[in-house]
Amino acid sequence: MRFLVIGAGAIGGSAGAHLAEDGHDVLLVDTEASHVRRMQEAGLAIEGRRNFTVRVKAVLPDEMAAALGGQAPETVILAVKSQHTDAALASLVPLLGANSVVLSMQNGLNPQAIARHVGANRTVAAFVNSMGTDYLSPARIMYGGPGTMRIGELDGRMTPRITRLAELMRAS
């Protein structure tokens, strides 16, 4: 599956690294240039519960469209701070395909804000609890364990895409 992770800090970087390690096509996007450049040079190091480094594609937001090469992401993991949601989505919306979905892995209650930009049909809400992650330095993230994550459609229905996303996230 093709993932676009916007916000490659503690939560987004951890999720992206594990998905990439499992063989998914992952593009990490972050505004911190030193973080992006270090990931490009040396990969993304995950430390803590299990130590590993994974080669990842990483770009700055203004490089995102070119890095996608005209291919819409299947799943976007939005992991920016709440106050950066609108700005992150403004550059994302033109790149989405008809079947793209945006999964919010943010601290805060942002699914309705996301839905205003991309539509409720493209928005998947998440509640991330007790995920022991911390951004240590450029291209280094501490990962203490998975914690609990609940995902769902905005209207509460259990759909095939929710089941599929939950299985993918659980496996990674």
Secondary structure by P-SEA (a helix, b strand, c coil): cbbbbccccaaaaaaaaaaaaaccbbbbbbccaaaaaaaacccccccccccbbbbbbccccccccccccccccccccccccccaaaaaaaaccccccccbbbbbccccccaaaaaaacccccbbbbbbcccccccccccbbbbccccbbbbbcccccccaaaaaaaaaaaac
